[in-house]
């Protein structure tokens, strides 16, 4: 019992360590992609309004920054979903431990945190452009700072990550290749011509044992071994037929 508890504790510890590694790796990737979004995303030119706001217009450049954010996070979700599943697959095969749920949960949480971190780092790196907009006079045309108005794009990374992870697990299930998952025990059928050994079912005859129940064989068959004949009473003799009544080949004599 103590060995089983130690084994379970060590397995849970390995699962937590693997989950923490997955979570930290995905979050670190989000931090590295923040400067990439800041560098790639174009900025539209805006007109400063008297109340301090800006007029962006309806050009494609206004939505290009958010489009770059969605593309970057979608590609990151594909990469992290694939890498996370393949790493847990290799670890499960080596340790014979099911780590699919650990990889899914840790990767999904890490993707959500990485998406938010990417957004905040990219916006923070464009702080100088934001100060320029605030210092401009009304009517001036300046370059807008990087921003993400459609915050729904924050779910692109975790959604794509879970989708990629689930598709890979489905392919593994179809192939029947899931390391760490115990296979069901199947009873093997006996080979042809090989007698089946085991405890006979109640009511089946046992080989080598005398048959039980009413005797259905020939009446002239000898009694079973060990059965004693009934002794004749003392002084009893078989009846003798009369001389004229003795049968013979020619019938009774008259």
N, C-alpha and C positions, 0 to 999 in steps of 0.2 A: 504493500500500500504506500509506503514511504517513497519507494522508487517511482511509482506512478505519479505521485504528487510532484516529485522533483522533475520528472519528465514534462509534466504539464506546465509547470512554472517556467522551465527553460524554453519550451515552445512558445509560451505567451511572451516571454522576454524577447525572443528572436522576432516574433511578429511585430512587437512594438518598435524594435530597433529598425526593422525593414520599413515600417510605416513612417517613422521619423525621417529616415533617409530619403524616402520618396517625397515626403512633404517638403523637406528642406531643399531638395534638388529642383523641384518645380518652382518654388518661390524664388530661388536664386535665378532661375531662367527668366522669370518675370522682371526681376530687377535689372537684368542685363538687356532686356528688350525695351525697356523704357527709353534709354537714349537713342535706340534705333528708330522708334516711332517719332521722337522729337526731331531727328535728323531727316527722315524721309517725308514727313507730312508737310504739304504745302500750306502757306498761310494766305488768306485772302486780304485784299485791301478794303478797309472800312472807312466810313465817314463818321467823325465824332459829332454827336448831337449836343445841343445846349444843356441838356440835363445830365450829361456825363455818359450817356449810353452811346452805342455805336450802331450804324446802319450797315448791315452786311450785304444786302442785296440777295439775289437768287442765282448767283453764278455757281458753276460746278466746283470751284475752289473752296467754297464755303463748306461743302460736305466731303471734300477730299480727305481732310484730316481724319474724320470719323471712319471713312472707308478704309484708309490705311490701318487704322486701329483694328477694325473687324478682320481684315485680311491677315494681319500679323498674329492676332490671337487665334484665328482658325488654324493657321499653319502650325502654331505652337501646340494647339490641342491635338492635332494629328501626331506630332512628334512625341509629345509626352505620353499620349495614350499608347502608342506603339512601344516606346522604350520601357515604360512602366510594366506593361504586360510581359514583354520578353524577359525583362530582368527577374520578375517574380516567377516566370515559367522556369528559368534556369535554376533559381534558388530552390524552388519546390522539387525539381527533379533531383537536385543534389541532396537535399535534406529530407525528401519525401514528406513534405508538409504543405498543406493547402494554403496558399497565400493570395488567392484571387480576391477575396474580400478586403484584405489589408491593402493591396495595391489599388483597388477601386476607390475605397474611402479616402485613403491618403492622397491619391492623385486628384480626386475631385476637390477636396478641401484645398490642396495646394494650388490647383488651377484657379479657383475662385480668388484666393489670396494673391496669386501672381497677377491676375488680371487687374485687380485694384491697385497693386503696387506699380504695375506698368503705367497705368493712367496717372497716378499721382506723381511719379517721377518725371514723366514726360511733360506734365503741366508745370512742375516746379522748375524744370530746366528752361522754360520760356518765361521766367519771371521778369526778365529785362524788357521783353516786348510788352508785357502787361503794364509795366511802369511807364513806358513810352505812350501808351494809349491814354493813361490817366493824366499825364502831363500835357497832352495836346489840347489845343484850343478848339472851340466849337467850329465845325466846318472843315477842319483839317482832315486830310486823307492819310491814314497811317496803315501799317501792316498789323493785322490782328494777332493776338497771342494764341497759342495752341490751346484748344479746349475740347471737351467731349460733352456735347449737349445731350446726345442720345445715350443715356447711361444703361439702356437695355443691352448695348453691345458688351457689357461686362460679363454677360452669361455665355458669350460665344465660346470662350476658351473651355470652361468646364463642360459645356454641352458637347462640344466636339471631342473632348477627351473621353467622356463616358461612352459616346457613340463608338469611337475607335476601339476602346477597350472591350466593349460588349461584342463587337463584330469579331474581334480576334478570339474571344472566348467561345463564341458560337462556332467558328471554324474548328477550334480545338475539340469542342464537344462532338461535332460531326465526324471528325477523324478518330474519335475515341482515344485521344492523347491528352490526358489531363493529369500531370504528375501531382502526387500528393493526395489524390482522391482514391480511396480504396475501392477496388472492384468487387461487385457482388459475387459471393461464393456460389458456384454452380455445380450440381451433382453430375458426375460423369456417368454415362450409360455404359453398361458392361459390353465387352466385345462379344461378337457372335460366337457361340459354342462354349463360352465360359460360364460355368454354373454360378448362380448367385448365392452367396453365403450370407448367413445372418440368422437372426431369430425368426423362426416360422410364425406366421400369423395364426391366431387362434382358429382352430377348425381345420387347418391344413395337416395332412399326414406327415409324420416325421420319418425320413428314410431309415430302415432297419428296425423300426418298432412294429410290434404286432398290431394288426388292425383291430379297431374297437367297434362296438355296435353289433347288431344282429348278424348272424352268420348267413351269408347268401350263396355260399359255394355249394359243391356237390354233397349230397347227404351221405354218400359212401366214403367221404374223405375222413381220414383218421382225426381223432381229437387232437387239440393242440398239445404241445409238449408240456408235461407237468400236471396234466389233469388225471386224477386217479379214478379207476372204474369202481362202480358200486358193488361191494361184495355180495354174493348170493347167500340167502339165509341157510342156516344149518339144516341138514336133513332133506333138503329139497332136491329132487331129481327131475330131469326133463321128462315129459310124458313119452312113453314108448307106444308106437302105433301097433295095432293088432296085425297078426300075420297076414290076414287077408286084405288088410287095408294098406299094406305097404306099397307104395307106388313103384313102379318099375318101368322098364322100357315098353312093356306090353300092356301096361295098365294094371289095375287091381285084379287079383286072382279071385275067382268066384267058386 
